[in-house]
Amino acid sequence: MNLFELKDKVILITGGCGVLGGGIATYLLEQQATVILLHYKKGPLIEKVNELKTISAKVFGYVCDVVEEQSLQKIAAEIIKNQGKIDVLINAAGGNKPGATVGIDQSVFEVDIEQFKEVIDLNLFGSIIPSLVFGKEMAEQKQGTIINLSSMAADRAITRIMGYSASKAAVDNFTKWMAVELAQKYGDGMRVNAIAPGFFIGNQNRALLTNEDGSLTDRGNTIISNTPMNRFGDADELNGAIHYLCTEASKFVTGVVIPIDGGFSAFSGV
Ligand SMILES: NC(=O)c1ccc[n+]([C@@H]2O[C@H](COP(=O)([O-])OP(=O)(O)OC[C@H]3O[C@@H](n4cnc5c(N)ncnc54)[C@H](O)[C@@H]3O)[C@@H](O)[C@H]2O)c1
């Protein structure tokens, strides 16, 4: 038996047009999985699906917002009709808002509560609602795996990103809670885990970490000096952990958050 077989898996990726979700989609298609991207804007979704079709014909896309339960339910029914099952859900849609961040010249008392709530909505409910909708289909099969995207900000205080940190800490708790609930009530075929990427240059953090000339900002330098491997991650360095969590290789693993961070979370800073 090949513990790492991906060939027959049907894998959904929210945020599949993003930097990390898109990289994961590319890798899984190269491994012959069927990959379904969910994205809330039609144009970029069609563009991404067409780009990925050059790797494999087993890629499909659906337009939907990750916090809209009804459209997710319609999509779940269509996927079951077309593919017969859902094996894996990867919740990679997520992000931050400037108002939920304490600006360089601001104090915490100036944080915009409405934007804070929007960040919670996207990162937390944007993981919970798809997990409930697609998880229900998996529970009927008594088989399925959910993978959430956590962050280094979940566990320790990283300055400025207040709303994002609270939302990702809640994602960690949801990962553990849902893992327990699904295993206890639907059996050992149901698993929920998360990966916690360290620092990868993406659309959301590029301006925070690098200057226009490519040199590091002060914040970028602080992060690198707290990363024992002394560099940012490459998106394709998430693929090994994703492959493991998607397959039988991690059959007895549920409720864990795996850091992929070049040692950032292990380091005391001294
Ligand atoms: N890049 C990093 O260094 C890093 C580190 C730790 C965690 N993460 C997390 O990994 C995930 C992916 O990050 P990324 O760097 O690829 O970001 P990204 O912005 O490139 O991708 C996120 C995608 O989610 C989509 N999205 C936003 N709102 C949506 C909605 N309501 N419905 C559907 N799609 C929506 C965006 O359009 C985008 O395509 C996020 O949850 C992020 O918080 C990223």
The ligand as a MOL file (V3000), in Angstrom:
LIG
                    3D

  0  0  0     0  0            999 V3000
M  V30 BEGIN CTAB
M  V30 COUNTS 44 48 0 0 0
M  V30 BEGIN ATOM
M  V30 1 N 1.8590 34.1860 3.2470 0
M  V30 2 C 2.2220 33.9360 4.5090 0
M  V30 3 O 3.3380 34.2100 4.9280 0
M  V30 4 C 1.2410 33.2740 5.4490 0
M  V30 5 C 1.7170 32.8750 6.7030 0
M  V30 6 C 0.8480 32.2430 7.5760 0
M  V30 7 C -0.4530 32.0150 7.2240 0
M  V30 8 N -0.9040 32.4230 6.0030 0 CHG=1
M  V30 9 C -2.3060 32.1420 5.7040 0
M  V30 10 O -2.3820 31.3060 4.5720 0
M  V30 11 C -3.5780 31.5960 3.8450 0
M  V30 12 C -3.2170 31.9440 2.3980 0
M  V30 13 O -2.3520 33.0730 2.4180 0
M  V30 14 P -1.7110 33.6830 1.0780 0
M  V30 15 O -0.4210 34.2800 1.4750 0
M  V30 16 O -1.7480 32.6710 0.0040 0 CHG=-1
M  V30 17 O -2.7220 34.8670 0.7870 0
M  V30 18 P -3.3640 35.3420 -0.5940 0
M  V30 19 O -3.9760 36.6790 -0.3530 0
M  V30 20 O -2.3960 35.2080 -1.7060 0
M  V30 21 O -4.5270 34.2570 -0.7990 0
M  V30 22 C -5.7430 34.2850 -0.0960 0
M  V30 23 C -6.8510 34.1480 -1.1260 0
M  V30 24 O -8.1230 34.1620 -0.4510 0
M  V30 25 C -9.0250 34.8810 -1.2770 0
M  V30 26 N -10.1660 35.3790 -0.5090 0
M  V30 27 C -10.2000 36.4540 0.3200 0
M  V30 28 N -11.4350 36.6060 0.7880 0
M  V30 29 C -12.1980 35.5970 0.2880 0
M  V30 30 C -13.5530 35.2070 0.4260 0
M  V30 31 N -14.3890 35.8720 1.2280 0
M  V30 32 N -13.9830 34.1110 -0.2500 0
M  V30 33 C -13.1480 33.4030 -1.0340 0
M  V30 34 N -11.8520 33.7270 -1.2170 0
M  V30 35 C -11.3840 34.8090 -0.5510 0
M  V30 36 C -8.1620 36.0220 -1.8130 0
M  V30 37 O -8.7490 36.6380 -2.9560 0
M  V30 38 C -6.8720 35.2930 -2.1480 0
M  V30 39 O -6.9020 34.7420 -3.4570 0
M  V30 40 C -4.2790 32.7300 4.5880 0
M  V30 41 O -5.2060 32.1910 5.5000 0
M  V30 42 C -3.1350 33.3720 5.3430 0
M  V30 43 O -3.5940 34.0380 6.5020 0
M  V30 44 C -0.0900 33.0480 5.0950 0
M  V30 END ATOM
M  V30 BEGIN BOND
M  V30 1 1 1 2
M  V30 2 2 2 3
M  V30 3 1 2 4
M  V30 4 1 4 5
M  V30 5 2 4 44
M  V30 6 2 5 6
M  V30 7 1 6 7
M  V30 8 2 7 8
M  V30 9 1 8 9
M  V30 10 1 8 44
M  V30 11 1 9 10
M  V30 12 1 9 42
M  V30 13 1 10 11
M  V30 14 1 11 12
M  V30 15 1 11 40
M  V30 16 1 12 13
M  V30 17 1 13 14
M  V30 18 2 14 15
M  V30 19 1 14 16
M  V30 20 1 14 17
M  V30 21 1 17 18
M  V30 22 2 18 19
M  V30 23 1 18 20
M  V30 24 1 18 21
M  V30 25 1 21 22
M  V30 26 1 22 23
M  V30 27 1 23 24
M  V30 28 1 23 38
M  V30 29 1 24 25
M  V30 30 1 25 26
M  V30 31 1 25 36
M  V30 32 1 26 27
M  V30 33 1 26 35
M  V30 34 2 27 28
M  V30 35 1 28 29
M  V30 36 1 29 30
M  V30 37 2 29 35
M  V30 38 1 30 31
M  V30 39 2 30 32
M  V30 40 1 32 33
M  V30 41 2 33 34
M  V30 42 1 34 35
M  V30 43 1 36 37
M  V30 44 1 36 38
M  V30 45 1 38 39
M  V30 46 1 40 41
M  V30 47 1 40 42
M  V30 48 1 42 43
M  V30 END BOND
M  V30 END CTAB
M  END
